[in-house]
Amino acid sequence: MGEFDLIARIREAASGNGNVVLGIGDDCAILKMTPGYELLVTTDMLMDGRHFVLGQATPEQIGRKALGVNLSDIAAMAGMPVAAVVAVALPRNDADQIADGLQAGIQEMASRFGVSLVGGDTNAWDGPLVISITVIGEAKPGRAVRRSGAKPGDAIFVTGPLGGSLLCRHLDVRPRIREAQLLVSAANVHAMIDISDGLLSDLSHILEESGRLGAILDSSEIPIHADAYEMSTVDGGAPLDHALNDGEDFELLFTASFGDYERLLAVAPALRRIGEVIDTPNLLIRDTDGRKSPIIPSGFDHLR
Amino acid sequence: MGEFDLIARIREAASGNGNVVLGIGDDCAILKMTPGYELLVTTDMLMDGRHFVLGQATPEQIGRKALGVNLSDIAAMAGMPVAAVVAVALPRNDADQIADGLQAGIQEMASRFGVSLVGGDTNAWDGPLVISITVIGEAKPGRAVRRSGAKPGDAIFVTGPLGGSLLCRHLDVRPRIREAQLLVSAANVHAMIDISDGLLSDLSHILEESGRLGAILDSSEIPIHADAYEMSTVDGGAPLDHALNDGEDFELLFTASFGDYERLLAVAPALRRIGEVIDTPNLLIRDTDGRKSPIIPSGFDHLR
């Protein structure tokens, strides 16, 4: 194997958690999961020029992000991550240095969340960098929180400020694993998603999957990140629009009963109640005078 | 989502097996595995120009191969496949037609082996086609066959003829799932791998992982595929060299006691006993006169 075999490097440095029966180095990894728990599986592929720009982002940041976005999906189900496999297509000319950085970033993120790196596939080619990670997690039976459980009358919550992540924050994904655990212990979370495409787009996913529901958002309650203001000085867009539509915030967006607000706030200090679910398939925003107007998601489309 | 969203298409057409609690459409899939079993995980990434050439291979063939090589890894552990997730980077210009073919190929292979397609990630870009699949399988505790169990004195077996797969056969992967199940029911299989890099390379993996062992192969016992002869008329290489070094045969290579030969042959009619494991780290080939000479693997290197 070449010096830039990312997977061989990870094998040398990796220390497995208690779930790993057999790690990197065979045809498959072997895992022992918690008896009786359900298995969670998620996969995300990141491509140079699409989800990062190699040169602007370091390989280490890219490695962290590649694992981070997958962990964020586990968080969105209120699951606990267990193991990950990594497949990469490395640009041949700089494969060694890129593999170095990816490894460091992936392993930092993995150890921060107790995730074992148990397998992968390294390839070199003349194309741009592609990295694809699959994470396996687990949850108590029936306790994983789906997108489809929102009910008319639910309050809509978000765990932190939004918008402008493209300035830099999108490379510093902070998967809300622990926050999700705290939220589901504090109250009955009906539906949840992580904000990757943008608040409005991801809210639309919840509403659609919950049976063509709608929502009214209160414009004054949308938490706007400092980066969204920064972004608006660059591109002239309104900070609120950045908060509503910029993707890759990786905060949790969820619905629960209005009455659970205090309980949820107690475990998630940055929590904001931003609106309510309605039983007609309309997405509306309410200004401080109580006037409602329709809004259309313009968030990130991976197929654009 | 665009019309060429591969994952949305798979969602519409997919029918899950009994393990699927929640399929495509949420942040993660939810699976219920067989209680007490161990989990197997494997991942493989295929890139245009590297593992196939789009135009020479149809998207349908590429889809079949992408899932097939992963299933072959599950077979190599004598595991049963359960579910798969698929991530793709589609060339923007032809994304629709490519997604169509990939879907057909992946689903054909999935239904042939009872594998549920439970998640994925579709992206479009200006680069070449990349497809990365992760398969989850299972095995009874302690029953997955590793690469590391070969012992000096073991016989070395291969399940079918080798060489020349690049002519066409590499696009028609036949994962030996059922064959592996039959072999481990018939006898104690000590170490196993699927032939992807080439017989000598993959045998070296077994010998290395089993503790720096070696092997003597009998040249007259190596099963040579008709394609290897065909290939030799094209490139002038000896058919035996093709059988020893060409990759992507996806037959099973394993070791077991000499005394188990008949038992194994009874369940695998194309089985050939090709040599024996020795306790020194040398790879030797023995001709029909009994003369032994060292051989060096020159198989496929994914980092070349």
Interface residues (C-beta under 8 A of the other chain):
Chain A: M1 G2 F4 D5 V21 L22 G25 D26 D27 C28 A29 I30 L31 K32 M33 P35 G36 E38 L39 L40 V41 T42 T43 D44 M45 M47 D48 G49 R50 D73 I74 A76 M77 G79 A83 V85 V86 A87 V88 A89 A95 V118 G119 G120 D121 T122 N123 A124 W125 D126 G127 P128 V130 S132 T134 I136 G137 A139 P141 A144 R146 R147 S148 M192 I193 D194 E209 D301 H302 L303 R304
Chain B: M1 G2 F4 D5 V21 L22 G25 D26 D27 C28 A29 I30 L31 K32 M33 P35 G36 E38 L39 L40 V41 T42 T43 D44 M45 M47 D48 G49 R50 D73 I74 A76 M77 G79 A83 V85 V86 A87 V88 A89 A95 V118 G119 G120 D121 T122 N123 A124 W125 D126 G127 P128 V130 S132 T134 I136 G137 A139 P141 A144 R146 R147 S148 M192 I193 D194 E209 D301 H302 L303 R304
